[in-house]
Amino acid sequence: MTNLATIKNWSVAVTVVDMAWGTVLTGVSAWAGYTMTLHLTERF
């Protein structure tokens, strides 16, 4: 949303897509970290 406030001609549609992409990427990264932690701690 910072780009929407600071960049001229930055559309709301691009902001929505950017937020959705960030949400998906964060969720996948969190899931991957959690899954790796489960597998690594399972062996000890």
OpenMM code with the backbone's topology and positions (N, CA, C; nanometers):
from openmm import Vec3, app, unit

residues = "MET THR ASN LEU ALA THR ILE LYS ASN TRP SER VAL ALA VAL THR VAL VAL ASP MET ALA TRP GLY THR VAL LEU THR GLY VAL SER ALA TRP ALA GLY TYR THR MET THR LEU HIS LEU THR GLU ARG PHE".split()
positions = [
    Vec3(0.0815, -0.1188, 0.0000),
    Vec3(0.0000, 0.0000, 0.0000),
    Vec3(0.0860, 0.1255, 0.0000),
    Vec3(0.2114, 0.1118, 0.0390),
    Vec3(0.2999, 0.2269, 0.0366),
    Vec3(0.3163, 0.2793, -0.1052),
    Vec3(0.3292, 0.1880, -0.2016),
    Vec3(0.3441, 0.2320, -0.3406),
    Vec3(0.2226, 0.3089, -0.3884),
    Vec3(0.1056, 0.2697, -0.3441),
    Vec3(-0.0166, 0.3408, -0.3830),
    Vec3(-0.0112, 0.4857, -0.3353),
    Vec3(0.0492, 0.5061, -0.2195),
    Vec3(0.0569, 0.6409, -0.1635),
    Vec3(0.1724, 0.7224, -0.2208),
    Vec3(0.2760, 0.6547, -0.2712),
    Vec3(0.3963, 0.7287, -0.3086),
    Vec3(0.4257, 0.7327, -0.4582),
    Vec3(0.3733, 0.6393, -0.5366),
    Vec3(0.4052, 0.6341, -0.6793),
    Vec3(0.2866, 0.6849, -0.7602),
    Vec3(0.3163, 0.7793, -0.8459),
    Vec3(0.2123, 0.8361, -0.9314),
    Vec3(0.1672, 0.7307, -1.0322),
    Vec3(0.0394, 0.7263, -1.0616),
    Vec3(-0.0217, 0.6323, -1.1566),
    Vec3(-0.0122, 0.4858, -1.1131),
    Vec3(0.0022, 0.4609, -0.9852),
    Vec3(0.0014, 0.3240, -0.9328),
    Vec3(-0.1440, 0.2869, -0.9079),
    Vec3(-0.1914, 0.1832, -0.9740),
    Vec3(-0.3347, 0.1534, -0.9678),
    Vec3(-0.3716, 0.0706, -0.8449),
    Vec3(-0.4978, 0.0789, -0.8098),
    Vec3(-0.5507, 0.0003, -0.6988),
    Vec3(-0.5466, -0.1484, -0.7336),
    Vec3(-0.5684, -0.1830, -0.8593),
    Vec3(-0.5648, -0.3237, -0.9009),
    Vec3(-0.4270, -0.3846, -0.8770),
    Vec3(-0.3224, -0.3099, -0.9098),
    Vec3(-0.1862, -0.3600, -0.8861),
    Vec3(-0.1617, -0.3756, -0.7364),
    Vec3(-0.2141, -0.2845, -0.6573),
    Vec3(-0.1994, -0.2932, -0.5124),
    Vec3(-0.2665, -0.4190, -0.4583),
    Vec3(-0.3852, -0.4490, -0.5066),
    Vec3(-0.4572, -0.5688, -0.4614),
    Vec3(-0.3814, -0.6949, -0.4994),
    Vec3(-0.3320, -0.7006, -0.6222),
    Vec3(-0.2547, -0.8172, -0.6670),
    Vec3(-0.1274, -0.8304, -0.5845),
    Vec3(-0.0601, -0.7206, -0.5582),
    Vec3(0.0623, -0.7214, -0.4789),
    Vec3(0.0357, -0.7723, -0.3375),
    Vec3(-0.0737, -0.7281, -0.2772),
    Vec3(-0.1089, -0.7741, -0.1431),
    Vec3(-0.1440, -0.9228, -0.1420),
    Vec3(-0.2160, -0.9672, -0.2437),
    Vec3(-0.2519, -1.1094, -0.2525),
    Vec3(-0.1265, -1.1944, -0.2696),
    Vec3(-0.0365, -1.1498, -0.3574),
    Vec3(0.0886, -1.2239, -0.3797),
    Vec3(0.1699, -1.2298, -0.2503),
    Vec3(0.1784, -1.1208, -0.1793),
    Vec3(0.2517, -1.1187, -0.0528),
    Vec3(0.1907, -1.2112, 0.0506),
    Vec3(0.0591, -1.2174, 0.0540),
    Vec3(-0.0095, -1.3053, 0.1472),
    Vec3(0.0186, -1.4519, 0.1150),
    Vec3(0.0096, -1.4868, -0.0129),
    Vec3(0.0354, -1.6251, -0.0552),
    Vec3(0.1807, -1.6625, -0.0277),
    Vec3(0.2727, -1.5761, -0.0634),
    Vec3(0.4148, -1.6045, -0.0437),
    Vec3(0.4489, -1.6207, 0.1047),
    Vec3(0.3918, -1.5363, 0.1886),
    Vec3(0.4153, -1.5464, 0.3321),
    Vec3(0.3584, -1.6766, 0.3872),
    Vec3(0.2392, -1.7129, 0.3430),
    Vec3(0.1782, -1.8375, 0.3889),
    Vec3(0.2571, -1.9605, 0.3476),
    Vec3(0.3030, -1.9633, 0.2238),
    Vec3(0.3820, -2.0771, 0.1753),
    Vec3(0.5145, -2.0849, 0.2505),
    Vec3(0.5773, -1.9721, 0.2746),
    Vec3(0.7039, -1.9707, 0.3482),
    Vec3(0.6850, -2.0186, 0.4916),
    Vec3(0.5797, -1.9745, 0.5560),
    Vec3(0.5520, -2.0184, 0.6932),
    Vec3(0.5238, -2.1677, 0.6974),
    Vec3(0.4451, -2.2162, 0.6031),
    Vec3(0.4150, -2.3597, 0.5976),
    Vec3(0.5426, -2.4413, 0.5745),
    Vec3(0.6288, -2.3955, 0.4834),
    Vec3(0.7530, -2.4671, 0.4544),
    Vec3(0.8430, -2.4699, 0.5772),
    Vec3(0.8554, -2.3596, 0.6461),
    Vec3(0.9368, -2.3549, 0.7678),
    Vec3(0.8821, -2.4456, 0.8759),
    Vec3(0.7518, -2.4448, 0.8929),
    Vec3(0.6877, -2.5309, 0.9923),
    Vec3(0.7084, -2.6786, 0.9590),
    Vec3(0.6886, -2.7136, 0.8324),
    Vec3(0.7046, -2.8524, 0.7888),
    Vec3(0.8491, -2.8982, 0.8061),
    Vec3(0.9436, -2.8147, 0.7687),
    Vec3(1.0844, -2.8506, 0.7850),
    Vec3(1.1199, -2.8681, 0.9322),
    Vec3(1.0674, -2.7812, 1.0168),
    Vec3(1.0934, -2.7927, 1.1604),
    Vec3(1.0374, -2.9228, 1.2152),
    Vec3(0.9174, -2.9602, 1.1733),
    Vec3(0.8597, -3.0866, 1.2186),
    Vec3(0.9454, -3.2053, 1.1776),
    Vec3(0.9912, -3.2059, 1.0546),
    Vec3(1.0721, -3.3173, 1.0057),
    Vec3(1.2097, -3.3218, 1.0725),
    Vec3(1.2682, -3.2073, 1.0998),
    Vec3(1.4008, -3.2044, 1.1618),
    Vec3(1.3952, -3.2426, 1.3086),
    Vec3(1.2919, -3.2010, 1.3796),
    Vec3(1.2826, -3.2323, 1.5223),
    Vec3(1.2309, -3.3734, 1.5469),
    Vec3(1.1720, -3.4323, 1.4472),
    Vec3(1.1202, -3.5691, 1.4580),
    Vec3(1.2334, -3.6709, 1.4758),
    Vec3(1.3510, -3.6398, 1.4241),
    Vec3(1.4621, -3.7347, 1.4246),
    Vec3(1.5404, -3.7349, 1.5539),
    Vec3(1.5174, -3.6375, 1.6418),
    Vec3(1.5971, -3.6300, 1.7642),
    Vec3(1.5247, -3.6835, 1.8812),
] * unit.nanometer
topology = app.Topology()
chain = topology.addChain("A")
for resn in residues:
    res = topology.addResidue(resn, chain)
    for name in ("N", "CA", "C"):
        topology.addAtom(name, app.Element.getBySymbol(name[0]), res)
